[in-house]
Amino acid sequence: AIAINQHYIPQCHLKRFLKKKEKELFVYDLLANQIKIEKPSKIASENHFYTSITNQELDDNFDQELRKAENKAAPVIKEISSIENIQRNKTVFNLTNDQKYIISEFIAFMRIRTPVFIENTKNQSSIFFMRKG
């Protein structure tokens, strides 16, 4: 099934800002200049943000790849950001090569998945093709 509500900031990341037993976060809406209270499922997402049409059918392969990277990175991020490590001011971690790769992939996906990055890429592509045409 195609995911409809697709996040550009992963829910697993947003949930790390929740206190125990809390289900909502404070969110500042820059355009409306107001603070709202929202569930992570409603924050930093758009309907069919990554969905494309391939052979006249909806395709969410990019969103699926993002979710795979998030699921692999979640335990590594959880370990790095554990309350015990924060309380000890631990800043050096002995990550395996696999964990380093997982975090690197996650960071790369975080960079390219935002509305600003995607819009800038479209604009740059348009400029490039206008120059060629």
Disulfide bonds with the S-S distance in Angstrom:
none
